[in-house]
Amino acid sequence: MGFTMGLNLLLLVAMVATNILSLYHLSSTLQSTKSPVSQPVPDHLIRQLQTIRATINHLTRLHPTAAASASKTKLSIPSDLVLYSQFSPIASSCHTNPELLHKFMNYTPFSSCPSDSDLAEALILRGCHPLPRRRCFAKTPQKPSSSLPQNPFASSLPESNIIWEKYSCKGLGCLNRLNPNLGFDPSHEITKFMTFKTELDLPIPQLLQIAKAANSVLRLGLDIGGGTATFAARMKLYNVTMVTTTMNLGAPYNEVAALRGLVPLHVPLQQRLPIFDGVMDLVRCGHAVNRWIPVKSMEFLFYDLDRVLRVGGYLWFDHFFSKGVDLDKLYSPLITKLGYRKVKWATASKTDSGGLKNGEVYLTALLQKPVPS
Ligand SMILES: *[C@@H]1O[C@H](CO)[C@@H](O)[C@H](O)[C@H]1NC(C)=O
């Protein structure tokens, strides 16, 4: 009991301190209207906890339904979770998913880790990031190939280096048959970022030309939600180093990016980027950054992108999509508020079935971070 109480308090304080948003919770909030339930803690802590919770709710508009359900479920805390939480803060949203977190930390130290990468993914997507460390050996492929390609567009990748058991597809061919646009088909990937078909396109040679003309060298960049890192692959051929944030939603995006010789960062959109201030020449936001992200969360994302960009660096929204009316009323002002110079700003209707149904538009914008005046 003492442990539970102490841990709850610790986690709540950590939540206030880090104020990390969870997309999952923001979206699930919409469906729930239950009122807060008291935690099973002594009186002298209840008031404190409620104040903290009220602050959290105010700050993030989160609803403490998960915390309430935690109090209903009696969970014994794995000893390694108690140990870890004594010397490292656990990200705010972890405590709102105690069942998942406890399952994740319930393992035998110093032996093989359980096969539970889907659990890690689920926690990260709920805003529980960074995950606690574990003292176990992560699963490795049984028969990895040592012949790794130098070329990021190599026509075949050693599939035996991927642990397929956690995915419904058991090979790259299966993923390509499922959908050739997922990013796993090199013959499809090699066509990307090089051609100008509509105003929404910004081919890489043109991007480099723009930067060069402005005396702004591009050496280092970040691709947000970059799938199998095809943008990084193409930029590598121009000697530009990119790191790519990517999740593993049902397919081995991180593994494939790495097999292509490109750096995958396994971080969700609501995570503060593990990159220092003002060090990036370029940040690209692809499709993953779109109207499905709650606006408040998007604000935090944009300002974090601004933080990591250097003065004179470029922020590129590549096919951002939203409802037409929201672009004018919401997203344009949000982007404009950053005070960046508009190098390119192109919009067009999104003409696929979802786009037509919802009155959606695309925006491609290239913006340059200004020199402070
Ligand atoms: C990239 O660097 C290599 C080695 O320095 C050089 O040979 C090549 O021409 C460069 N490629 C481009 C597109 O600048």
The ligand as a Gaussian input file, in Angstrom:
#p B3LYP/6-31G(d) Opt

LIG

0 1
 C       28.761000      12.989000     -51.721000
 O       30.051000      12.791000     -51.165000
 C       30.854000      11.939000     -51.921000
 C       32.131000      11.693000     -51.121000
 O       32.641000      12.891000     -50.606000
 C       31.124000      12.577000     -53.286000
 O       31.924000      11.739000     -54.066000
 C       29.779000      12.796000     -53.982000
 O       29.976000      13.498000     -55.194000
 C       28.841000      13.599000     -53.105000
 N       27.538000      13.626000     -53.716000
 C       26.854000      14.745000     -53.926000
 C       25.518000      14.598000     -54.613000
 O       27.258000      15.844000     -53.584000

